Amino acid sequence: MTRTVLISGASVAGPVLAYWLHRAGDAVTVVEKASAPRSGGYPIDVRGTALDVLGRMGLLPRLREAHIDLRRITFLQGDGSRVAALRPHAISGGVEGRDLEVRRGDLTEALHEAVRDDVEFLFDDSIATLDQHDRGVDVTFHSGAARTFDVVVAADGTHSRTRELVFGPEEQFHRYLGYCFGIFTMRNTFGLSHETVMWNAPGKAAALYATGNDDEVHAFLNFALPQPPFDAFGDLAAQRDLVTSVFADAGWEIPGMLTALRGAEDLFFDAVSQIRMPHWSSGRVAVVGDAAYAPSFLTGQGTSLALVGAYMLAGSLSGQDHAEGFRRYEHSTREFVTLNQDLVGKGGATLFPTTAQDLERRNERLRGLSALPPAQGRDAHSALTLPEFAMTKQRLRYPAES
């Protein structure tokens, strides 16, 4: 009897998990609240062990062609004067010539195409209720449909609704890191190409990111805030008002960025936070990717953890019942996840100092980085050697067959 698996979320972890579960012989359904695979989006990084996952999926050549090749990050002081101009890998701790930086839409498109002919996708829908019992998980969808699956996996992001249905409110797993941010696109009137320019004042940062010779740039506004602005989440007007009020007296190109913000249709606003859970499964339901262990953009490892976690979950389930598979997944993957989440305490947050004294210290470090040799990569990025799993199609006796 073939195991049936429902995955909630079709961004990164969801399609990767679906790909490998199908290879292991499972019947997979992916439900996604968006009406289609999401295109566009800001650039993302893939480093270390995660590159091996893409390699085993045969996607590295395609994504190498889509590599953005950011060439320079220029840091500015509050008055607009230059602090330092560096190669990106000096900041990220990545490995130049090996790590990937691609538009999020390029990655999600490649992942979807790799699996779309082999698994069932339900777009424009989501899970409404879950009811676990000895024989499976009864699921009702917001569309009104009702089905039963052997296993359900939440891969629907930091604010996972599926996780909330099974594990409880997000607040118990949410670790706020003291910042909020907004990112959106605007016209590239600055002559920027393959580079980022970042302005800093105590507790505030603004950046313009040009992925190529495009007519648009990604605009980024980050600021320190003692508590998460819960009233602004889900309220676009409140988000714009909050960001505008924080940066109202800032110079450089920020007045123009705020003007663009008011008309931006693609604003993504959120708190800088992590998800830390004591367990990644409950009964027949598991979590993966940002839903389980979002590390925050301060680590630059969100996409990489999603790729590695999905592969490890699928491999751990291969040939096993759900209970043993979930146990193996957590045992084999948690140390790697923790090492990468802990990168926020090893330099990530120091890019955005909250005091004038700390900002000057950071600037001095940046000036010193320009004299260092190329980065060799952070140990945490490759701390897990990707195991070889028996991902060949096989019959799994699930539940027990005579």
Secondary structure, 3 states (H helix, E strand, C coil): CCCEEEEECCCCHHHHHHHHHHHCCCEEEEEECCCCCCCCCCEEEECCHHHHHHHHCCCHHHHHHCCCCCCEEEEECCCCCEEEEECCHHHHCCCCCCCEEEEHHHHHHHHHHHHCCCCEEEECCCEEEEEEECCEEEEEECCCCEEEECEEEECCCCCCHHHHHHHCCHHHCEEEEEEEEEEEEEECCCCCCCEEEEEEECCEEEEEEECCCCCEEEEEEEEECCCCCCCCCCCHHHHHHHHHHHCCCCCCCHHHHHHHHHHCCCCEEEEEEEECCCCCEECCEEECCHHHHCCCCCCCCHHHHHHHHHHHHHHHHCCCCHHHHHHHHHHHHHHHHHHHHHHHHCCCHHHCCCCHHHHHHHHHHHHHHCCCCCCCCCHHHHCCCCCCCCCCCCCCCCCCCC
